[in-house]
């Protein structure tokens, strides 16, 4: 799927497969393998910024790996000019709750339910976090658009 389609259809919290379309190099080619691993991975969509202004372009951010509480996270930002391919592997489960940063749509955590989201926000010092329910119609609309 192209990045422009991903901008329109993928919800925050979706697991995204990023690929450059090249086969994995043999392990003995360290530099080639390192470069390949930077462009071929699975991660979680955490931001989609479509509003442009003041010289900014539309971008999306994908956090490499699972959305877990780790002190170090690799976040990759992509604009519309990237040549990489993107596939939605898994969408957030209806009934789960997104914990978003207040003032911007950045996914901080994806909880199984509202109670778990509230507990996570309180324990993580995000008292002003915005909680957003994942609904059935949202999942259906995204599938129809894809």
C-alpha positions as CSV (number, residue, x, y, z in Angstrom):
1,X,0.0,0.0,0.0
2,X,1.3,3.5,-0.7
3,X,1.9,6.0,2.0
4,X,-0.9,8.2,0.8
5,X,-3.4,5.4,1.3
6,X,-1.9,4.7,4.7
7,X,-2.5,8.4,5.6
8,X,-6.2,8.0,4.8
9,X,-7.0,4.5,6.1
10,X,-4.7,3.4,8.9
11,X,-5.9,4.2,12.5
12,X,-3.5,5.2,15.3
13,X,-2.4,2.0,17.0
14,X,-2.4,-0.1,13.9
15,X,0.6,-2.5,13.4
16,X,2.3,-1.5,10.2
17,X,4.8,-3.6,8.1
18,X,7.4,-1.4,6.5
19,X,9.4,-2.8,3.5
20,X,11.8,-1.6,0.8
21,X,10.9,-4.7,-1.3
22,X,14.4,-6.1,-1.3
23,X,15.3,-9.6,-0.1
24,X,17.1,-9.9,3.2
25,X,20.9,-9.9,2.8
26,X,23.0,-12.7,4.2
27,X,24.2,-12.2,7.8
28,X,27.8,-11.9,6.8
29,X,27.1,-8.6,5.0
30,X,26.8,-6.5,8.3
31,X,26.4,-3.1,6.7
32,X,23.9,-4.2,4.1
33,X,21.9,-6.2,6.7
34,X,21.9,-3.2,9.1
35,X,20.6,-0.9,6.4
36,X,18.0,-3.5,5.3
37,X,16.7,-3.9,8.9
38,X,16.2,-0.1,9.1
39,X,13.9,-0.2,6.1
40,X,12.2,-3.6,6.8
41,X,10.4,-3.9,10.1
42,X,7.1,-4.0,11.9
43,X,5.9,-1.1,14.1
44,X,3.0,0.8,15.6
45,X,1.5,3.9,13.9
46,X,1.7,6.6,16.6
47,X,1.1,9.9,14.7
48,X,-0.4,11.1,11.5
49,X,0.2,14.8,10.7
50,X,-1.7,15.8,7.6
51,X,-2.1,19.5,8.3
52,X,0.7,21.4,6.8
53,X,1.9,24.9,7.5
54,X,5.0,27.0,8.3
55,X,7.1,24.8,5.9
56,X,6.0,21.5,7.4
57,X,5.0,18.6,5.2
58,X,2.5,15.8,6.0
59,X,4.3,13.0,7.9
60,X,3.5,9.9,9.9
61,X,5.5,8.3,12.6
62,X,5.9,4.6,13.2
63,X,7.4,3.3,16.5
64,X,9.5,0.2,15.7
65,X,8.4,-2.9,17.5
66,X,5.4,-3.3,19.8
67,X,3.9,-0.4,21.8
68,X,5.4,-1.3,25.2
69,X,6.7,0.9,28.0
70,X,10.4,1.0,27.2
71,X,12.7,3.9,27.9
72,X,14.2,3.7,24.4
73,X,12.0,3.6,21.4
74,X,13.0,3.9,17.7
75,X,10.5,6.2,15.9
76,X,10.7,6.6,12.2
77,X,9.0,9.5,10.4
78,X,8.0,9.3,6.8
79,X,6.7,11.9,4.3
80,X,4.8,11.5,1.1
81,X,8.0,11.2,-0.9
82,X,9.2,7.9,0.6
83,X,9.7,4.9,-1.7
84,X,9.0,2.3,1.0
85,X,5.9,0.1,1.1
86,X,3.5,-0.1,3.9
87,X,1.0,-2.8,4.9
88,X,-1.5,-2.8,7.8
89,X,-0.9,-6.1,9.6
90,X,-3.4,-5.5,12.4
91,X,-5.9,-2.8,13.4
92,X,-6.7,-1.9,17.0
93,X,-9.3,-4.2,18.5
94,X,-12.8,-2.6,18.8
95,X,-13.3,-1.9,22.5
96,X,-9.7,-1.0,23.2
97,X,-8.8,2.5,24.2
98,X,-6.1,4.8,22.8
99,X,-4.3,7.0,25.3
100,X,-3.3,10.2,23.3
101,X,-1.1,13.1,24.3
102,X,-3.2,16.2,25.1
103,X,-2.9,18.9,22.4
104,X,-1.7,16.6,19.6
105,X,-2.8,13.2,18.2
106,X,0.2,11.2,19.4
107,X,-0.5,7.7,20.6
108,X,1.1,7.0,24.0
109,X,-0.5,3.7,24.8
110,X,-3.1,1.3,23.6
111,X,-5.1,-0.3,26.4
112,X,-7.5,-3.3,26.3
113,X,-10.3,-1.2,28.0
114,X,-11.0,2.2,29.5
115,X,-10.2,1.1,33.1
116,X,-6.7,-0.1,32.0
117,X,-6.2,3.1,30.0
118,X,-7.1,5.3,33.0
119,X,-4.7,3.3,35.3
120,X,-1.9,3.5,32.7
121,X,-2.3,7.3,32.3
122,X,-2.3,7.8,36.1
123,X,0.7,5.6,36.7
124,X,2.6,7.1,33.8
125,X,2.1,10.8,34.9
126,X,-0.2,11.5,31.9
127,X,-3.1,12.9,34.0
128,X,-4.2,15.2,31.1
129,X,-4.1,12.4,28.5
130,X,-7.0,12.1,26.1
131,X,-8.8,8.7,26.1
132,X,-10.3,7.6,22.7
133,X,-12.4,4.4,22.3
134,X,-11.8,2.2,19.3
135,X,-15.2,1.5,17.7
136,X,-16.6,-1.1,15.4
137,X,-17.6,1.4,12.7
138,X,-14.0,2.8,12.6
139,X,-12.6,-0.7,11.8
140,X,-15.2,-1.3,9.1
141,X,-14.6,2.1,7.5
142,X,-10.9,1.5,7.3
143,X,-11.4,-1.9,5.7
144,X,-13.8,-0.5,3.1
145,X,-11.4,2.3,2.2
146,X,-8.5,-0.2,1.8
